[in-house]
Amino acid sequence: MITRVAGLACLFLLALGVEASARCSVPRIRTFDNQASNGYMTADSGKPCRIRFHSSSGPMDRVDIVQRPTNGTVQTDGLMGVTYRSHAGYAGSDSFTYARKGMSKAGTSSTRTVHVSVTVK
């Protein structure tokens, strides 16, 4: 009886449009002054997935999208990160590249470029 009630409750919540939380997985991406790095992301189709920037050795003052994704969109969140969202219904591979620009710890110009490979489910 309890199992049946729990099952009915789940069906009721689904009928109301309550969905499981979106999957967004981004392992930490290490970057270095004036070097390119690779990053990876797994995201649900049509749902936002954010890369949060961590501290760097020197101040960063700009984020540029170098290469836009083919099957979605990416936008900067100021100097805090970038957010990717695939086109609704798309599943497969995508990618984009961003660059953080600023100063190194030594006070010289620094660019940290990251190519992100995305798996959309």
Protein Blocks (a to p, Z undefined) as FASTA:
>chain_A
ZZmmmmmmmmmmmmnopacddddddddddddehiacdddddddehiacdddddddfbdcf
bdcdfbdcfkbccddehjnbccddddehiacddddddddddddfkopacddddddddddZ
Z
